[in-house]
Amino acid sequence: MLDMESVPPPYQEVQPHWFFCRRAEDSTSWHPFSREDSDKLENAFITAKDEEEDVRVAVDGERYDVHVKERKRYAVYWEQAPTEVRRCTWFFKGDKDTQYMPYPEDLSTSLEEAYMIAVTLDEWKRKLDFPTGETVILHNPKLMMHYKPIQLQDEWVSSPSEQTRPCTVKRGVDKIFVEIPDGEPEKIDHLVFMVHGIGPACDLRFRSIIQCVNDFRSASLSLLATHYKRAQQDGQVGRVEFLPVNWHSALHGDATGVDEDIQRITLPSISRLRHFTNDTLLDLFFYNSPTYCQTIVDTVASEINKLHALFKQRHPEFEGDVSVTGHSLEHSSPNNDSLEQMLTRMGLQQYLSTLQAEKLDLESLALCQDCDLRDLGIPLGPRKKILNYIKRRWLPEYDPVAYRIEPMIVSEVDLEPMLIPHHKGRKRMHLELKDSLTRMSMDLKNNVLGSLRTAWQSFTRLPVAALPPLEEAVTVSSGVYMEAESSAEQMEQPEITMGMLNGGRRIDYVLQEKPIESFNEYLFAIQSHVCYWESEDTALLLLKEIYDKLGVALEQPQQ
């Protein structure tokens, strides 16, 4: 009889997974393709062995093409240096590394051959020497180590024990605990072109429009999986494609010659910041120039038409609608009202001469505070009306570059912008707490008023009719309470028709502030202007607008 425990397990060939490289200024990282894309690449790799010409495989939602024999990944819709692609089977990780790195394919082949011999002959502690002087020892199926010669170690390492510390070696992608992304649905329901604003960078991390749109697209895919789960399972929903429109690079360089001129007068210190400032200022000058402003418009239109033609070429079956979103560089007048019209609208025209005597117009009035209007002899009530009107109709909200559109369409109705729901439902916790405290203070006020009434009656022994009935007091206070509650529940405002724009639905939306932003609105003013790219709330708003028109309702996931 054979001892089955002494029989080594039969050798099984390792399953490869395809990765692509992402290089930054001071780092290199490898990222796995989705299983669907990896399988497509593997099948093409097997097929291409017998063919002379290279084989192209569309990956990442067909936004990239991989040249299989060349092992390069090329962007389709934007300018980007090609990145290396690798068919990965073996991986290593140093003691201080955060993730496993794939071996080059030739070394992986050598490692796999050594592993096959070790398994077949059941002979371990096999040693494999690389041309670089490095060594891999296969101690057993679960313990394989990569040793570097001392001269290749980091010169800053001091202790001998650290110098000889080896790397861990793993065979197969299933052994390295890497998160393999889900594949994207093939069906595209809607196409969105995203146009950037001034300057080459779109956020405070100096990221390009391509990187920001990639994040926005990833957020939308995650939200579709959670908020349209049943519709996706039923085949009603595919995905929304977001493509960046980069007009900045087309306008700069040799196109105008201005970049070269401004570079000659730029100081060499803090070069990265100065380069960013130069590009941003030039865009501002271009946009305010009658000549170059039209050039920007023409460039954006040309880029969108080019991208749309390329998209239709790669997706001939697409029959959905197309939208354009713009960030930052879309200016509109905040309000066309004059000072007289504003005061007349509020029934405060008697204060027009007072304000005009101080040479105040709407712009300078927006800089005034309550104490300024008080010094002019304007009573408390009118002061509050004026300041509230300025805040809601003139000043931007969580974003200093944003202006409202609705007041120019329905000037006779004074509406707050719609509060964008949090993607997890309800409001942010600190806003709900603020509303709860408001209601609590109103309840406390009601109780105090009732107690004072009872105490006053006991002290003066006046008849009950001498004071307002308790019911009246509660009704008045409840009116305040209901007003606060109504303000807290902006998402349940009555429908207001906005003319023909957006099908008559609301247009102005505002993000809920984060807890830390409520402490100092000026400190976070610039950040609020660039936060949309990573905002799941903004992504969900766009998805809701798109799929509402397709008759697909949003599902609020269970908490």
C-alpha positions in Angstrom: 0.0 0.0 0.0 1.2 3.5 -0.8 1.4 6.2 1.8 -0.7 8.9 0.1 0.8 11.6 2.3 4.3 10.9 0.9 3.1 11.4 -2.7 3.8 15.0 -3.8 0.8 16.8 -5.4 0.9 16.8 -9.2 2.3 19.9 -10.9 -0.3 22.4 -12.2 0.8 25.3 -14.4 0.4 28.7 -12.8 -2.5 30.9 -14.0 -1.2 34.3 -15.3 -2.8 37.6 -14.8 -2.1 40.8 -16.8 -0.9 44.0 -15.1 -0.1 47.5 -16.3 2.6 49.8 -15.0 1.9 53.3 -13.6 5.0 55.5 -13.2 5.1 58.7 -11.1 8.0 61.1 -10.5 9.5 59.0 -7.7 7.6 55.7 -7.7 6.5 52.8 -9.9 3.4 50.7 -9.2 1.7 47.8 -11.0 -2.0 47.4 -11.2 -4.1 44.4 -12.3 -6.5 44.5 -15.2 -10.0 43.3 -14.5 -10.5 39.5 -14.9 -12.4 40.1 -18.2 -9.7 42.2 -19.7 -7.0 39.8 -18.4 -8.7 36.9 -20.0 -9.0 38.8 -23.3 -5.3 39.6 -23.2 -4.4 36.0 -22.4 -6.5 34.7 -25.3 -5.0 37.2 -27.7 -1.5 36.3 -26.4 -2.1 32.6 -27.3 -3.5 33.5 -30.7 -0.8 36.0 -31.5 2.0 33.4 -31.1 1.4 32.2 -34.7 0.9 35.6 -36.2 3.5 38.1 -37.5 1.5 41.3 -36.9 0.8 42.6 -33.5 -2.7 42.1 -32.0 -4.6 45.0 -30.4 -7.0 44.4 -27.5 -9.4 47.1 -26.2 -9.3 47.3 -22.4 -10.6 49.5 -19.6 -14.0 50.2 -21.1 -12.3 50.5 -24.6 -10.5 53.7 -23.5 -7.1 52.0 -24.0 -5.7 49.6 -26.5 -3.0 47.0 -25.6 -0.5 46.0 -28.2 0.0 42.5 -27.1 3.3 41.6 -28.7 4.8 45.0 -27.9 3.5 44.8 -24.3 2.3 48.5 -24.4 -0.9 50.1 -23.3 -2.0 53.2 -25.4 -4.7 55.8 -24.5 -7.4 56.2 -27.1 -9.1 59.5 -26.3 -6.2 61.6 -24.9 -2.5 62.2 -25.2 -0.6 60.0 -22.7 2.8 58.2 -22.9 2.3 54.4 -23.4 2.7 52.3 -20.3 4.3 48.9 -20.0 2.1 45.8 -19.8 3.2 42.5 -18.3 1.9 38.9 -18.2 2.5 38.2 -14.5 2.9 34.8 -12.7 5.5 35.4 -10.0 5.8 38.3 -7.5 8.1 39.6 -4.8 7.8 42.0 -1.9 10.5 43.5 0.3 10.1 43.9 4.0 9.3 47.6 3.8 7.2 47.4 0.5 3.5 47.9 0.7 2.6 45.7 -2.3 4.0 42.9 -4.4 5.8 43.6 -7.6 5.7 41.3 -10.6 8.9 39.7 -11.9 9.8 40.3 -15.5 8.4 37.6 -17.8 11.7 35.9 -18.5 12.6 35.6 -14.8 9.0 34.3 -14.1 9.5 31.6 -16.8 12.8 30.5 -15.1 11.1 30.5 -11.7 8.2 28.4 -13.0 10.6 25.9 -14.6 12.5 25.5 -11.3 9.2 25.2 -9.4 7.9 22.5 -11.8 11.1 20.4 -11.3 10.9 20.8 -7.5 7.3 19.7 -7.4 7.7 16.8 -9.9 10.8 15.4 -8.2 9.8 16.6 -4.7 13.2 18.1 -4.3 13.2 21.5 -2.6 15.7 24.0 -1.4 16.4 24.6 -5.0 18.6 27.6 -5.8 18.1 29.9 -8.8 20.7 32.5 -9.6 19.9 35.6 -11.6 22.4 37.4 -13.9 22.2 40.4 -11.5 23.8 38.3 -8.7 20.5 37.9 -6.9 19.3 34.5 -5.8 15.9 32.9 -5.2 15.7 29.8 -3.0 12.6 27.6 -3.2 12.6 26.2 0.4 9.2 24.5 0.1 5.9 25.3 -1.7 4.9 27.8 1.0 8.3 29.4 1.6 10.3 30.9 -1.2 12.7 33.8 -0.7 14.6 36.3 -2.8 18.1 37.3 -1.6 20.1 40.3 -2.8 23.9 40.5 -2.7 25.2 42.9 -0.1 26.6 45.4 -2.7 23.1 45.8 -4.1 21.6 46.6 -0.7 20.6 50.2 0.2 23.8 52.0 1.3 21.9 53.6 4.2 21.2 50.3 5.8 23.5 49.9 8.8 23.0 46.6 10.5 24.1 43.3 8.9 20.7 41.7 9.9 18.9 44.3 7.8 21.4 43.9 4.9 20.6 40.2 4.6 16.8 40.5 5.0 15.3 38.8 1.9 12.2 39.5 -0.1 9.1 37.2 0.0 8.3 35.4 -3.2 4.8 34.3 -4.2 3.5 32.2 -7.1 0.2 33.3 -8.7 -1.9 36.3 -8.3 -4.3 34.6 -5.9 -1.4 34.5 -3.3 -0.6 38.2 -3.1 -3.9 39.7 -1.8 -4.3 42.2 -4.6 -7.7 43.7 -5.3 -8.7 42.9 -8.9 -11.1 45.5 -10.2 -14.5 44.5 -11.5 -15.0 44.8 -15.3 -17.1 47.6 -16.7 -20.5 46.8 -18.2 -20.3 46.8 -22.0 -23.5 48.6 -22.6 -23.2 52.4 -22.5 -26.4 54.4 -21.7 -25.1 57.9 -21.9 -21.9 59.8 -22.9 -20.7 62.8 -20.9 -17.9 65.1 -22.0 -16.2 66.9 -19.1 -14.6 70.2 -19.9 -11.9 71.6 -17.5 -11.5 75.2 -16.4 -8.5 77.5 -16.3 -5.0 76.1 -15.9 -3.6 72.6 -16.6 -4.4 71.3 -13.0 -7.9 70.5 -11.8 -7.5 70.3 -8.1 -5.1 71.2 -5.2 -3.0 68.1 -5.9 -2.1 69.4 -9.3 -3.8 66.5 -11.1 -4.8 66.7 -14.7 -8.3 66.6 -16.2 -7.6 63.0 -17.2 -6.8 61.8 -13.6 -9.8 63.7 -12.2 -12.2 62.3 -14.7 -10.9 58.8 -14.1 -11.8 59.2 -10.4 -15.2 60.6 -11.2 -15.9 57.7 -13.6 -14.8 55.2 -10.9 -17.1 56.8 -8.4 -20.0 56.6 -10.9 -19.4 52.9 -11.5 -19.4 52.2 -7.8 -22.7 54.2 -7.3 -24.4 52.3 -10.2 -23.5 49.0 -8.5 -25.1 50.2 -5.2 -27.9 52.6 -6.2 -29.0 50.9 -9.4 -28.2 47.3 -8.4 -31.6 45.7 -9.4 -31.7 47.7 -12.7 -28.2 46.5 -13.6 -29.2 42.9 -12.8 -32.3 43.2 -15.0 -30.3 44.6 -17.9 -31.9 48.1 -17.7 -28.7 49.9 -16.8 -25.3 49.6 -18.2 -23.0 52.5 -17.5 -22.2 56.1 -18.2 -19.0 57.0 -20.0 -17.2 60.1 -19.0 -14.5 61.5 -21.3 -12.2 64.5 -20.6 -12.0 67.4 -23.0 -8.5 68.9 -22.8 -8.4 72.3 -24.5 -5.5 73.7 -22.5 -2.7 71.8 -24.2 -4.2 72.6 -27.7 -4.1 76.4 -26.9 -0.6 76.5 -25.4 2.9 75.7 -26.8 3.7 76.9 -30.3 0.1 77.8 -31.0 0.4 81.4 -29.7 4.0 81.9 -28.7 2.9 83.6 -25.5 4.1 80.6 -23.4 7.7 81.1 -24.6 7.6 84.8 -23.9 6.3 84.4 -20.3 8.9 81.7 -19.7 11.7 84.1 -20.4 10.6 86.5 -17.6 9.8 83.8 -15.1 12.2 83.3 -12.1 13.7 79.9 -11.6 12.8 79.4 -8.0 9.8 77.2 -6.9 9.5 76.2 -10.6 6.5 73.9 -10.2 4.4 76.5 -8.6 5.5 79.2 -11.0 4.7 77.0 -14.0 1.3 76.3 -12.6 0.7 80.0 -12.0 1.9 81.0 -15.5 -0.5 78.5 -17.1 -3.4 79.6 -15.0 -2.8 83.3 -15.5 -2.4 82.8 -19.3 -5.8 81.0 -19.5 -7.4 83.9 -17.6 -5.9 86.4 -20.1 -6.9 84.2 -23.0 -10.4 83.9 -21.8 -10.8 87.7 -21.3 -9.3 88.4 -24.7 -11.8 88.8 -27.6 -9.4 86.9 -29.9 -8.3 84.0 -27.7 -11.7 83.6 -26.0 -13.2 82.6 -29.3 -10.2 80.3 -29.8 -11.0 78.6 -26.5 -14.6 78.1 -27.6 -13.5 76.8 -31.0 -10.9 74.5 -29.5 -13.5 73.0 -27.0 -16.0 72.4 -29.8 -13.3 70.9 -32.1 -12.1 68.5 -29.3 -15.7 67.4 -28.5 -16.5 66.7 -32.2 -13.2 64.8 -32.6 -13.9 62.7 -29.4 -17.5 62.1 -30.4 -16.5 60.8 -33.8 -13.8 58.5 -32.3 -16.3 57.2 -29.7 -18.9 56.4 -32.4 -16.3 54.6 -34.4 -15.5 52.4 -31.4 -19.1 52.1 -30.3 -21.2 51.9 -33.4 -24.1 50.4 -31.5 -24.4 53.5 -29.1 -27.8 55.2 -29.3 -27.8 57.2 -26.1 -27.8 60.9 -25.5 -24.7 63.1 -25.1 -24.1 65.7 -22.3 -21.5 68.3 -21.7 -20.4 69.3 -18.2 -18.1 72.2 -17.5 -16.0 73.1 -14.5 -14.9 76.6 -13.4 -14.7 78.5 -16.7 -18.4 79.1 -17.2 -19.1 82.6 -16.0 -22.6 84.1 -15.6 -23.8 87.3 -14.2 -25.1 86.6 -10.6 -28.0 88.9 -10.9 -29.2 91.5 -13.3 -31.2 93.5 -10.7 -30.2 97.1 -10.0 -30.1 98.3 -6.4 -33.5 100.1 -6.9 -35.0 96.9 -8.3 -33.7 94.8 -5.4 -35.1 97.2 -2.8 -38.5 97.5 -4.6 -38.7 93.7 -4.8 -38.4 93.6 -1.0 -40.6 96.6 -0.3 -37.7 98.6 1.0 -37.5 101.4 -1.6 -37.6 104.1 1.1 -33.9 103.2 1.9 -32.7 103.8 -1.7 -31.6 107.4 -1.1 -29.8 106.3 2.1 -27.7 103.8 0.3 -27.1 106.0 -2.8 -25.9 108.8 -0.5 -23.1 106.4 0.5 -22.3 105.5 -3.1 -23.4 101.9 -2.5 -24.3 99.7 -5.4 -25.0 95.9 -5.3 -21.4 95.0 -5.5 -20.3 97.2 -2.6 -23.4 96.3 -0.7 -22.3 92.6 -0.8 -19.3 93.7 1.2 -21.3 95.3 4.0 -22.0 93.7 7.4 -24.9 94.2 9.7 -23.1 96.9 11.7 -22.5 99.0 8.5 -26.2 99.1 7.7 -27.0 99.8 11.4 -24.7 102.8 11.3 -26.7 104.1 8.3 -29.8 104.1 10.5 -31.5 101.2 8.8 -33.7 99.2 11.4 -33.0 95.6 12.3 -35.8 94.1 10.2 -34.9 95.8 6.8 -31.2 95.1 7.6 -31.8 91.3 7.9 -33.9 91.3 4.7 -31.2 93.1 2.7 -28.3 90.9 4.0 -30.3 87.7 3.5 -31.2 88.8 -0.1 -27.5 89.5 -0.8 -26.4 86.2 0.6 -28.9 84.2 -1.3 -29.0 86.1 -4.6 -25.6 87.6 -5.0 -22.9 85.8 -3.0 -21.8 82.3 -4.0 -22.3 79.3 -1.6 -19.2 76.5 -0.4 -17.6 77.6 -3.8 -16.3 81.3 -4.5 -16.4 80.9 -8.3 -20.0 79.6 -8.5 -23.1 81.7 -9.3 -26.7 80.8 -9.5 -28.9 80.5 -12.6 -32.4 80.2 -11.3 -32.8 83.8 -10.1 -32.2 85.0 -13.7 -35.0 82.7 -14.9 -37.7 83.1 -12.2 -36.8 86.4 -10.6 -40.2 86.7 -8.9 -39.6 83.6 -6.7 -37.0 83.6 -4.0 -35.6 80.1 -3.7 -32.7 78.5 -1.9 -30.6 76.2 -4.1 -31.5 72.5 -3.8 -29.4 70.6 -1.3 -27.8 67.6 -3.0 -28.7 64.5 -1.0 -25.8 62.6 0.6 -25.1 59.4 -1.4 -25.7 57.3 1.7 -29.1 58.9 2.2 -30.4 61.7 4.5 -28.0 64.5 5.5 -24.6 64.6 6.8 -24.6 63.9 10.6 -23.5 67.4 11.7 -26.2 69.0 9.6 -28.9 66.7 11.1 -27.5 67.6 14.5 -27.7 71.3 13.7 -31.4 70.9 12.7 -32.1 68.8 15.8 -30.6 71.5 18.0 -32.7 74.1 16.2 -35.8 72.1 16.9 -34.7 71.5 20.5 -34.2 75.2 21.1 -37.7 75.9 19.8 -39.2 73.3 22.1 -37.2 74.8 25.0 -38.5 78.2 24.1 -42.1 76.9 24.1 -41.7 75.3 27.6 -40.1 78.5 29.0 -42.9 80.6 27.6 -45.5 78.3 29.2 -43.6 78.4 32.5 -43.3 82.2 32.5 -47.0 82.5 31.7 -47.9 80.3 34.7 -45.5 82.2 37.0 -46.8 85.6 35.9 -50.4 84.5 36.6 -49.5 83.3 40.0 -47.6 86.5 40.8 -50.1 89.1 39.5 -53.3 87.0 39.9 -54.5 88.5 36.6 -57.3 86.9 34.7 -56.3 84.4 32.1 -57.5 86.6 29.3 -54.8 89.2 30.2 -52.2 87.1 28.6 -52.3 85.4 25.2 -53.9 82.0 25.5 -51.4 79.2 25.8 -52.6 77.7 22.5 -51.7 81.0 20.7 -48.3 81.0 22.1 -47.7 77.4 21.1 -49.1 78.1 17.6 -46.7 81.1 17.1 -43.7 79.1 18.4 -44.8 76.1 16.4 -44.8 78.4 13.3 -41.1 79.1 14.0 -40.5 75.4 14.6 -42.2 74.5 11.3 -40.2 77.1 9.5 -36.9 75.7 10.9 -38.0 72.2 10.0 -39.0 73.3 6.5 -35.5 74.8 6.0 -33.9 71.7 7.3 -35.8 69.6 4.7 -35.0 71.5 1.6 -35.1 68.3 -0.5 -38.9 68.3 0.0 -39.6 71.8 -1.4 -42.6 72.1 -3.7 -42.0 71.8 -7.4 -41.2 75.1 -9.1 -41.3 75.3 -12.9 -38.0 76.6 -14.3 -39.3 77.4 -17.8 -38.0 75.2 -20.6 -34.6 74.5 -19.1 -34.0 71.0 -17.7 -37.6 70.1 -18.5 -38.8 72.7 -16.0 -37.1 71.0 -13.1 -34.7 72.6 -10.6 -31.3 73.8 -11.9 -29.3 75.1 -8.9 -27.9 72.5 -6.6 -25.4 72.9 -3.7 -23.3 70.2 -2.0 -23.7 69.6 1.7 -20.8 71.0 3.7 -18.5 68.6 5.4 -18.2 68.9 9.2 -14.8 70.6 9.2 -15.9 73.1 6.5 -18.6 74.5 8.7 -16.0 76.0 11.1 -14.5 78.4 8.6 -16.1 78.9 5.2 -13.2 81.1 3.9 -10.6 78.6 4.8 -12.2 76.0 2.6 -13.4 78.3 -0.1 -10.7 77.3 -2.7 -11.0 73.6 -1.8 -14.8 73.8 -2.3 -14.2 74.9 -5.9 -12.3 71.7 -6.8 -14.0 69.1 -4.6 -16.5 68.0 -7.2 -14.1 65.6 -8.9 -14.1 63.2 -5.9 -17.6 63.9 -4.7 -19.8 60.9 -4.8 -22.8 63.2 -4.1 -22.1 65.1 -7.4 -21.7 61.9 -9.3 -24.9 60.5 -8.0 -26.8 63.7 -8.9 -25.6 63.4 -12.5 -26.6 59.7 -12.6 -30.0 60.5 -11.2 -30.6 63.2 -13.8 -29.5 60.9 -16.6 -31.5 57.8 -15.5 -34.6 59.7 -14.5 -35.0 60.6 -18.1 -34.6 57.0 -19.1 -37.3 56.0 -16.7 -35.0 54.2 -14.3 -35.5 55.1 -10.6 -32.7 55.4 -8.1 -32.6 52.7 -5.3 -31.5 53.8 -1.9 -29.2 51.0 -0.5 -29.8 49.6 2.9 -27.6 51.0 5.6 
